[in-house]
């Protein structure tokens, strides 16, 4: 199958590209960074450096690739994760203007299916004027644009709403383990918001299923494991399985000041329901909870203290 993968150099893009090449697909790997061209080529893809906001160049790149499926994994988040709301603004634009340009290029290139990445925070309900609202609005825009393209008959679209990523190769997991080792991880005592998580390998397998399944009855699927956790439960699980020190306690006001975006996630509900994905994609998470995921991580990489 010919696949055009936008965001091929990202946290999900790299392992997804690796799996698609292993499965024998012909992948055009789009990145905005010329520095990643060599890595993508070495992996077996045909790399193309394109700015998604250059609609003409993007349309030309997609037309040249002649893809059957286009995959949108475009984000622009800091390697250490977003701490402040300004860190989310580039990705918000990718999910609005960028998503629109890629949809139009895919339709013009006569792709039959578009698969796009959304995120668990799309389900969050906020108080009026909350500074996280532009990010929620951008996710809603991405999801609505794809639904409208499908309704209009331009192409089949599938949006995958992922839980929070963790696992090997995920920068936030790397930083979490380092900070737990050094005793630098701290959270408020009260972290009531529960979130759904997904091991990056399970995110890859679900995405492959969304690309390759012949028929999909729905246009939006939640991709997450079976066990939503609070942030403190999640970090405590990682620490316990890996034999590291649990997070220290930080005053709530200080946490909100130092890391407003993680603080918002910590108090919001971002719980997903994976039952439709299990049924329609014939997908089961290999790691149904974080205890299983971090257990495999410890065995395979030998990182337990």
Buried (B, 14 or more C-beta within 10 A) or exposed (E): BBBBBBBBBBBBBBBBBBBBBEEEBBBBBBBBEEEBBEBBEEBBBBBBBBEBEEBEBBBBBBEEBEBBBBBBBBBBBEEEBBBEBEBBBBBBBBBBBBBBBBBBBBBBBEBEBBBBBBBBBBBBEBEEEBBBBBBBBBBBBBBEBBBEBBEEEBBBBBBBBBBBBBBBBBBBBBBBBEBBBEEEBBBBEEBEBBBBBBBBBBBBBBBBBBBBBEEBEEBBBBBBBBBBBBBBBBBBBBBEBBEBBBBEEBEBEEBBEEBBBBBBBBBBBBBBBBEEBBEBBEBEBEBBBBBBBBBBBBEEEEBBE
